[in-house]
């Protein structure tokens, strides 16, 4: 799922703190990663960026389903045949994804990777697929059919043709793990931005927080608001760049894995959390669940903060959201 966020504001600064901000953009996991590191000098920052790239590459080789040798690809290859032994890291990531599914009644489901791609959002669709085609497209989806054996460290997909994929949470997970690695190396501040799955820590060299700008989904040339971050992850899911209009109704590229129909009603969901993986899982699910169920889900998870914008531009906030924290 594509994420739309976020314009970052930060400043190169050299002063009494003897620190600089260095950034680099790389393409990994099929997406752009912007890595920003605060360090004492450029060579030091670049060495940390190299370590970040290596960590993201490591995760890519573990969970990318387009790499045939990855453990995830092997799990999918032997669906319905046999369990596959995998690292504890992949077990834990899969368990958390299943937990997202349980919390959201299946609105989030990593087995969506098996769905038939019957929807097209390139402007070529003029009518809805048939109900039969839609029903058939999701027959191989079902997180309850993912069998984890922690004692044997295996994952088994019960039926042939099943697949799991981490398109919704994998980049956020990579951002979280890279941040964790940098902190363990003594890096005091930085940002890992995985195409909008973003995690931050520390402050800019001048002592100020990082600032992100959230895109207005109704008028993309404008920012909806700016927000200060330090140690927080944020993810926005949106339908305002990829959607179709049929019979005056908007259908997003975000598909409900339970029904096979695109989500509708919300243009964007922004979630602030302690991890980008978590923020991503919730933003994805809430786009599917819609406003009422989405706000109810946030109420049950008070550690999260959320902004929901519907297709008319009306804005809704989670209960504990503090508007005074906005820059504008």
C-alpha positions as CSV (number, residue, x, y, z in Angstrom):
1,X,0.0,0.0,0.0
2,X,1.3,3.4,-0.9
3,X,1.7,5.9,1.8
4,X,1.4,9.6,1.4
5,X,2.8,12.0,3.9
6,X,4.8,14.3,4.8
7,X,7.1,17.1,3.9
8,X,10.1,17.3,6.3
9,X,11.5,20.5,7.5
10,X,15.0,20.6,8.9
11,X,18.1,22.7,8.8
12,X,21.8,22.1,8.3
13,X,23.5,23.6,11.3
14,X,27.0,24.0,12.5
15,X,27.6,25.8,15.8
16,X,28.5,25.3,19.4
17,X,27.0,21.8,19.4
18,X,29.6,20.8,16.7
19,X,26.9,18.7,14.9
20,X,25.6,18.6,11.4
21,X,22.6,17.1,9.7
22,X,23.3,14.8,6.7
23,X,20.7,13.1,4.5
24,X,20.8,10.5,1.8
25,X,18.1,8.9,-0.4
26,X,18.3,5.3,-1.5
27,X,15.9,2.9,-3.2
28,X,15.3,-0.3,-1.1
29,X,12.4,-2.7,-0.7
30,X,11.0,-1.2,-3.9
31,X,10.6,2.2,-2.2
32,X,12.5,5.4,-1.5
33,X,14.2,5.6,1.9
34,X,15.3,9.1,3.1
35,X,17.9,8.6,5.9
36,X,18.8,11.7,8.0
37,X,21.5,11.5,10.6
38,X,22.8,14.1,13.1
39,X,26.5,13.6,13.8
40,X,29.7,15.5,14.6
41,X,30.8,15.6,10.9
42,X,29.9,14.5,7.4
43,X,32.1,11.4,7.3
44,X,30.7,10.1,10.6
45,X,27.1,10.7,9.4
46,X,27.8,9.0,6.1
47,X,29.2,6.0,7.9
48,X,26.0,5.7,9.9
49,X,23.9,6.1,6.8
50,X,25.9,3.2,5.2
51,X,25.0,1.1,8.3
52,X,21.4,2.1,8.0
53,X,21.4,1.0,4.3
54,X,22.9,-2.3,5.3
55,X,20.2,-2.9,8.0
56,X,17.4,-2.1,5.6
57,X,18.9,-4.4,3.0
58,X,19.1,-7.2,5.6
59,X,15.4,-6.8,6.3
60,X,14.6,-6.7,2.6
61,X,16.4,-10.0,2.1
62,X,14.3,-11.5,4.9
63,X,10.8,-10.3,4.1
64,X,10.6,-9.3,0.4
65,X,8.4,-11.6,-1.6
66,X,10.1,-10.6,-4.8
67,X,13.4,-12.1,-3.7
68,X,13.0,-15.8,-4.4
69,X,15.6,-16.8,-1.8
70,X,14.0,-14.8,1.0
71,X,12.4,-16.7,3.9
72,X,9.1,-15.1,3.1
73,X,9.2,-16.3,-0.5
74,X,9.9,-19.8,0.8
75,X,6.9,-19.7,3.1
76,X,4.7,-18.7,0.2
77,X,6.3,-21.3,-2.2
78,X,5.4,-24.1,0.2
79,X,1.9,-22.9,1.0
80,X,-0.3,-26.0,1.5
81,X,2.6,-28.3,1.3
82,X,4.8,-28.0,4.4
83,X,5.9,-25.6,7.2
84,X,9.0,-23.6,6.6
85,X,11.6,-22.9,9.2
86,X,12.3,-19.2,9.5
87,X,14.1,-16.8,11.8
88,X,12.5,-15.7,15.1
89,X,12.4,-12.2,13.6
90,X,10.0,-13.2,10.9
91,X,7.9,-15.2,13.4
92,X,7.6,-12.1,15.6
93,X,6.8,-9.8,12.6
94,X,4.1,-12.2,11.4
95,X,2.6,-12.6,14.9
96,X,2.3,-8.8,15.2
97,X,0.6,-8.7,11.8
98,X,-1.9,-11.3,12.9
99,X,-2.5,-9.3,16.0
100,X,-3.4,-6.3,13.9
101,X,-5.8,-8.5,12.0
102,X,-7.5,-9.7,15.2
103,X,-7.8,-6.2,16.6
104,X,-9.4,-4.9,13.3
105,X,-11.6,-7.9,12.5
106,X,-9.6,-8.7,9.4
107,X,-9.6,-5.1,8.0
108,X,-5.8,-5.6,8.0
109,X,-4.5,-8.9,6.7
110,X,-1.0,-9.9,5.5
111,X,-2.5,-12.8,3.5
112,X,-4.0,-10.1,1.2
113,X,-0.9,-10.8,-0.9
114,X,-2.8,-13.7,-2.5
115,X,-5.6,-11.5,-3.8
116,X,-6.4,-11.5,-7.5
117,X,-5.7,-8.1,-8.9
118,X,-9.0,-7.3,-10.6
119,X,-9.2,-3.6,-9.8
120,X,-7.3,-1.1,-12.0
121,X,-6.6,2.4,-10.9
122,X,-5.0,3.7,-14.1
123,X,-8.1,5.2,-15.5
124,X,-9.1,2.3,-17.7
125,X,-12.0,1.0,-15.5
126,X,-15.4,2.3,-16.3
127,X,-17.5,-0.2,-14.4
128,X,-17.2,-2.3,-11.3
129,X,-16.0,-5.9,-11.5
130,X,-18.8,-8.5,-11.2
131,X,-19.7,-9.6,-7.7
132,X,-18.6,-13.1,-8.6
133,X,-15.1,-11.9,-9.7
134,X,-14.8,-9.8,-6.5
135,X,-15.8,-12.8,-4.3
136,X,-13.3,-15.1,-6.2
137,X,-10.5,-12.6,-5.8
138,X,-10.3,-12.9,-2.0
139,X,-10.9,-16.6,-1.6
140,X,-7.2,-17.3,-0.7
141,X,-7.1,-14.6,1.9
142,X,-7.4,-15.5,5.6
143,X,-5.1,-14.7,8.4
144,X,-6.6,-17.4,10.5
145,X,-5.0,-19.9,8.1
146,X,-1.5,-18.8,8.9
147,X,-0.1,-21.4,11.3
148,X,2.9,-20.4,13.5
149,X,4.9,-23.0,15.5
150,X,7.2,-21.1,17.8
151,X,8.8,-24.2,19.2
152,X,9.8,-25.3,15.7
153,X,10.2,-21.8,14.5
154,X,8.0,-22.4,11.4
155,X,5.3,-20.7,9.5
156,X,2.8,-22.8,7.5
157,X,0.1,-21.5,5.1
158,X,-2.7,-24.0,5.2
159,X,-3.9,-23.8,1.6
160,X,-2.1,-23.9,-1.8
161,X,-2.0,-20.5,-3.4
162,X,-2.0,-18.6,-0.1
163,X,0.6,-15.9,0.3
164,X,1.7,-13.4,2.9
165,X,3.3,-10.1,2.3
166,X,4.5,-7.1,4.3
167,X,3.7,-4.4,1.9
168,X,1.7,-2.6,4.5
169,X,4.1,-2.9,7.5
170,X,7.5,-4.0,6.2
171,X,8.8,-0.5,5.4
172,X,7.7,0.8,8.8
173,X,9.4,-2.2,10.4
174,X,12.6,-1.4,8.5
175,X,12.4,2.2,9.7
176,X,11.9,1.1,13.3
177,X,14.8,-1.4,13.2
178,X,17.1,1.1,11.6
179,X,16.3,3.7,14.2
180,X,16.9,1.1,16.9
181,X,20.3,0.3,15.4
182,X,21.4,3.9,15.2
183,X,20.5,4.5,18.8
184,X,22.5,1.5,19.8
185,X,25.5,3.0,18.0
186,X,25.1,6.2,19.9
187,X,23.5,8.3,17.2
188,X,21.6,11.0,19.1
189,X,19.1,12.1,16.5
190,X,17.8,11.3,13.1
191,X,14.9,10.4,10.8
192,X,14.2,7.3,8.8
193,X,11.5,8.0,6.2
194,X,10.5,4.9,4.3
195,X,8.3,6.5,1.6
196,X,6.1,8.1,4.3
197,X,6.5,5.4,7.0
198,X,8.5,7.7,9.2
199,X,10.3,7.4,12.6
200,X,12.3,10.0,14.4
201,X,14.5,10.3,17.5
202,X,16.3,13.1,19.2
203,X,16.4,16.7,18.1
204,X,17.9,18.9,15.4
205,X,21.4,20.3,16.1
206,X,19.9,23.7,17.1
207,X,17.8,21.9,19.8
208,X,14.5,22.1,18.0
209,X,12.2,19.2,17.2
210,X,11.8,17.7,13.8
211,X,8.8,19.2,11.9
212,X,6.7,17.3,9.4
213,X,4.0,18.7,7.2
214,X,0.9,16.6,6.5
215,X,-0.5,16.9,3.0
216,X,-4.1,18.1,2.5
217,X,-5.8,15.2,0.7
218,X,-8.4,17.5,-0.8
219,X,-5.9,20.1,-2.1
220,X,-2.6,18.4,-2.5
221,X,-0.7,21.6,-3.1
222,X,-1.4,22.6,0.5
223,X,-0.3,21.3,3.8
224,X,-3.1,20.4,6.2
225,X,-0.9,21.1,9.2
226,X,2.7,20.9,10.5
227,X,3.6,18.9,13.6
228,X,6.7,18.6,15.8
229,X,8.2,15.2,16.4
230,X,10.9,13.8,18.6
231,X,10.9,10.1,19.2
232,X,7.6,9.6,17.4
233,X,6.6,7.6,14.4
234,X,3.9,8.8,11.9
235,X,2.3,7.3,8.9
236,X,-0.4,8.5,6.5
237,X,-2.5,6.3,4.3
238,X,-4.5,7.9,1.6
239,X,-6.6,7.4,-1.5
240,X,-6.3,10.8,-3.0
241,X,-3.8,9.9,-5.7
242,X,-5.0,6.4,-6.7
243,X,-8.7,6.0,-7.0
244,X,-11.6,5.6,-9.5
245,X,-15.0,7.3,-9.7
246,X,-17.9,5.1,-10.7
247,X,-21.5,6.3,-10.5
248,X,-20.3,9.4,-8.6
249,X,-18.7,7.2,-5.9
250,X,-15.0,7.1,-5.1
251,X,-13.3,3.7,-4.8
252,X,-9.8,3.8,-3.3
253,X,-6.8,1.6,-4.3
254,X,-6.9,0.3,-0.7
255,X,-8.9,-3.0,-0.8
256,X,-10.9,-4.5,2.1
257,X,-9.4,-8.0,2.4
258,X,-12.6,-9.3,3.8
259,X,-14.8,-8.4,0.9
260,X,-12.5,-7.6,-2.1
261,X,-14.1,-4.1,-2.5
262,X,-12.1,-0.9,-2.3
263,X,-12.5,1.2,0.8
264,X,-14.5,4.4,0.6
265,X,-15.5,7.3,2.7
266,X,-12.0,8.4,4.0
267,X,-9.4,10.3,2.0
268,X,-6.6,9.9,4.5
269,X,-5.7,8.6,7.9
270,X,-2.6,9.8,9.8
271,X,-1.5,7.9,12.8
272,X,1.1,8.9,15.4
273,X,2.6,6.0,17.4
274,X,5.7,4.7,19.0
275,X,6.6,2.7,16.0
276,X,6.1,3.1,12.2
277,X,5.1,-0.5,11.9
278,X,2.2,0.0,14.4
279,X,1.2,3.3,12.8
280,X,1.2,1.7,9.4
281,X,-1.0,-1.2,10.5
282,X,-3.5,1.1,12.1
283,X,-3.6,3.6,9.3
284,X,-4.2,0.8,6.7
285,X,-6.9,-0.8,8.8
286,X,-8.7,2.5,9.5
287,X,-8.8,3.4,5.8
288,X,-10.8,0.1,5.4
289,X,-12.9,0.4,8.5
290,X,-14.1,3.9,7.9
291,X,-14.6,6.9,10.2
292,X,-17.0,5.5,12.8
293,X,-15.2,2.1,13.4
294,X,-11.8,3.8,13.0
295,X,-12.4,6.3,15.7
296,X,-13.7,3.5,17.9
297,X,-10.5,1.6,17.3
298,X,-8.4,4.6,18.3
299,X,-10.4,5.0,21.4
300,X,-9.5,1.5,22.4
301,X,-5.8,2.2,21.8
302,X,-5.2,5.5,23.7
303,X,-1.4,5.3,23.1
304,X,-2.2,6.3,19.5
305,X,-3.2,9.6,18.1
306,X,-5.0,9.9,14.8
307,X,-6.4,12.3,12.2
308,X,-9.1,11.1,9.8
309,X,-10.2,13.2,6.8
310,X,-13.2,12.0,4.9
311,X,-13.9,12.4,1.2
312,X,-15.6,15.8,1.7
313,X,-12.6,17.2,3.6
314,X,-14.2,17.0,7.0
315,X,-11.6,16.3,9.7
316,X,-12.0,14.0,12.7
317,X,-9.5,13.5,15.6
318,X,-8.9,10.8,18.1
319,X,-10.2,11.7,21.5
320,X,-6.8,12.7,23.1
321,X,-5.5,14.6,20.1
322,X,-4.1,18.0,21.2
323,X,-4.6,20.6,18.5
324,X,-2.4,23.0,20.4
325,X,0.6,20.9,19.3
326,X,0.2,22.0,15.7
327,X,2.6,24.6,14.3
328,X,-0.2,25.9,12.1
